[in-house]
Amino acid sequence: MRRVAVTTLSTAAGVVLLLSLKPHQSHPPAVSAPRPTTSTPATAVTGTRTGDFTGDAIDTRYGPVQVSVTLDKGRLTAVHVLQVPSESGRDQEIAARAVPRLNEEALGAQNARIDAVSGASYTSEGYIQSLQSALDKAGE
């Protein structure tokens, strides 16, 4: 009987110790889909270019994404989304949540090196690629 009590008490103590341990938090990557490699690195626009520049339409799993940028003396002042996936209500919901965050990040970074929006990986990747395309055209 004593063995049973000791075993039960030891098991309970072990479970309490295991439950009190906190696992090391590692953050998963923001983008689950692999990013295609391009020959042009993401760069900020330099110089004194002013005007509107339209990026390429990027086909994603859920539909095309295309943006245009407005530059004032080489400074990114606005990003306009021309196309985003919008076939379903879910596509529209994702775009409505992701696009403002992507615009804010792009304007803050002044380049296409921005983080993807969690839950909108494909839209984010298309946005980033189209944004880089527009910035490349402005740099020509």
N, C-alpha and C positions, 0 to 999 in steps of 0.2 A: 504494500500500500504506500509505503514511503517513497518507493521508486516512481510510482505513478505521479505523486504530488510534485516531486522534484522535476520530473520530465515535463509535466504540464507547466510548471512555473518557469522553467528554462525556455520552453517554446514560446510562452507568452512574452517573456522578456526579449527574446530574439525578434519577434514580430514587431514589438514596440520600437526597438532599435532600428529595424529596417524601415519602418514607416516614418521615423523621425529624420532619416537621411534625405537631403535635398539633392536631386540630380543636378548635374552641371547643365546650365542652359546654353544651348547652341542655337543660333538663329539660322533657319533654313534660307537658302538663296531666295531673293525676291522674285526671280523669274524661273519657272519650272521648265520652260521650253529652251533648248539650247539656242544661243544667239548666233546667227550666221556671221562668219568672219567676212570683213570687207577690207579692201585694200586701202581705203581712206580712213584714218583714225578720226574719232569724233573731236572736232576742234571748234573753238569759238570763231566768230566772224571777226576779222581784223580789217582795219582800214576805215574808209569813210563812205561805204556804200549806203545808199538810202533808197528805199522802195519796197515793193512787195515781191516776194519770191515764192513760187509754188514748188513744193516737194513732189517726188514721185508718188503715185498711188501704190501702196504696198498691200499685196494680197495676203490675208491672214486666213486662218482656219474658218473664221466666222464671217469674213467679208473684208472689203478693202478699207484701208485707213490712209487718209491723205491730209496734209496740213500745208498751210502757207504761212510765211513769216513776214512781218513788217520790221524793217530796219530803219533806224534814224542815225546817220553818221556812224554806221558800223555797230550800233547798239541795238539789241533785240528788244523791241518795244511791244510786240504783240504776236501771238500765235493764233491763227484761225483754223479751226478744224473744218475741212471741206467734206470729208467722208469718214464715217465710222460704221462698224457693223450695226445694223438696225432692223434685221428681219423679224426678230421675235421681241416680245416684251422684255425678256431677260437681257438680250443684247442692248436694248435701249437703256435699261436700268444700269447695266455695267458701264456703258459709255457716259451716262449722266453723272455717275460717281467718279469715274476715272479721269475724264477729260479736264475738268477744272484743276485737279491735282497735278496732272501732267503739265498743263499750261503754267501753273504757278512754279513748278520745279524748273521748267525750261527758262522762264523769265529770270528766275533767281540765279541759275547756273550760267546763263548767257551762252549755252552750248547744248549739245545733245547728250552729254554725259549725265543723265538723270536716272533716278531709280524708277523701276516699274511699280505699278500699283498692284498690290496684292489682290488676287481674285480677277485681275484684268490683264493677265500676262500677254495674251495674243494682241490685244488692243494696244497695250503699252509698247510692245516690240514694234508693231507697225507704226505707231506714233513716232517712236525714237528714230526709226529708219527713215521715215518721210521727213522728219525734222532735219536730220543730218543731210538729206538730199537737198532740201531747200537752202540750208546754210552753205552747202557746197556750191550751189548755183549762185548764191550771193557773193561767194568768194572768187568766182571766175573773173 
